[in-house]
């Protein structure tokens, strides 16, 4: 089975799902400004794990794992949008196949928006 918290490179924040950061969007922006130009490991400070999040007006951002060095696995994030905030009618979420199709559409749209905003650009 899969363990919870800890177990990654000795960073072990046991019980938190990997991170303890979180707050509102302004808190995240402030923290990112402080971390800008810092080392890769410094960015672990923005990790929320699975239980906490950075709360924006219409969605929640979970930074499950940050990239620990240039050759490590990419940062892993999760965005949660309440159906009402997304303007989704209840019938779209009524059946599993519709939820799956909706999730696929939203994931592709998010990826497109991130690319458009430079979220896939490698910085040297």
C-alpha positions in Angstrom: 0.0 0.0 0.0 0.9 3.6 -0.2 2.3 5.4 2.9 1.3 8.8 4.1 3.8 11.6 4.6 7.5 11.2 5.2 9.5 8.7 3.3 10.8 11.2 0.7 14.5 11.9 1.1 14.2 12.2 4.9 12.0 15.3 4.8 9.3 13.4 6.6 6.4 15.7 7.6 4.5 12.8 9.0 0.8 13.0 8.9 0.6 16.1 6.7 0.6 14.3 3.3 4.0 15.8 2.5 3.7 19.5 3.2 2.3 22.0 5.6 2.1 25.3 3.7 -1.1 26.9 2.7 -3.0 30.1 2.9 -4.5 32.5 0.4 -3.3 33.6 -3.0 -1.5 36.7 -1.6 0.4 34.5 0.9 1.6 32.3 -2.0 2.6 35.3 -4.1 4.6 36.7 -1.1 6.3 33.4 -0.5 7.2 33.0 -4.2 8.7 36.5 -4.2 10.8 35.6 -1.2 11.9 32.3 -2.8 12.6 33.8 -6.3 16.2 33.0 -7.2 16.7 30.6 -4.3 17.7 27.0 -4.5 15.4 24.2 -5.6 15.1 22.8 -2.1 13.9 26.1 -0.8 10.7 25.7 -2.9 9.7 22.8 -0.7 8.3 25.6 1.6 5.3 26.1 -0.8 4.3 22.4 -0.6 0.9 21.9 0.8 0.6 18.1 0.6 -2.9 16.6 0.2 -4.6 18.2 3.2 -3.8 21.9 2.9 -4.0 24.3 0.0 -3.5 27.8 -1.4 -7.0 29.2 -1.7 -7.8 31.5 -4.6 -11.2 33.1 -5.3 -12.5 30.4 -7.5 -10.2 27.4 -6.9 -7.8 25.7 -4.5 -4.2 25.0 -5.5 -2.4 22.1 -3.8 1.3 21.8 -4.5 1.8 18.2 -3.6 5.5 18.0 -4.4 8.1 20.5 -5.7 11.0 19.7 -8.0 14.0 19.2 -5.7 16.7 19.7 -8.4 16.9 20.4 -12.2 17.0 16.6 -12.9 14.3 15.5 -10.5 10.6 14.7 -11.3 8.6 17.9 -12.1 6.5 19.7 -9.6 3.2 18.0 -9.0 0.1 20.2 -8.4 -3.6 19.7 -8.1 -6.2 22.3 -8.8 -9.7 21.9 -7.3 -12.6 24.0 -8.7 -16.0 23.7 -7.0 -18.6 22.9 -9.7 -20.5 26.2 -8.9 -17.4 28.3 -9.4 -16.8 26.6 -12.8 -20.4 27.2 -13.8 -21.0 23.5 -14.3 -24.6 22.4 -14.4 -25.5 19.4 -12.1 -26.4 17.2 -15.0 -22.8 17.3 -16.3 -21.6 15.6 -13.1 -24.6 13.2 -12.7 -23.0 10.1 -14.4 -19.4 8.8 -14.1 -18.8 9.0 -17.9 -19.8 12.7 -17.9 -17.6 13.5 -14.9 -14.7 11.8 -16.6 -15.3 13.7 -19.9 -15.7 16.9 -18.0 -12.5 16.3 -16.0 -10.6 15.5 -19.2 -11.8 18.6 -20.9 -10.9 20.8 -17.9 -7.4 19.2 -17.6 -6.7 19.8 -21.2 -7.9 23.4 -21.0 -5.8 24.1 -17.9 -2.7 22.6 -19.7 -3.4 24.9 -22.7 -3.8 28.0 -20.5 -0.6 27.1 -18.6 1.3 26.8 -21.9 -0.2 30.1 -23.1 1.0 31.8 -19.9 4.5 30.3 -20.2 4.0 27.6 -17.6 5.8 25.1 -19.7 8.8 27.3 -20.5 12.2 26.0 -19.3 14.1 28.8 -17.6 17.9 28.7 -17.7 
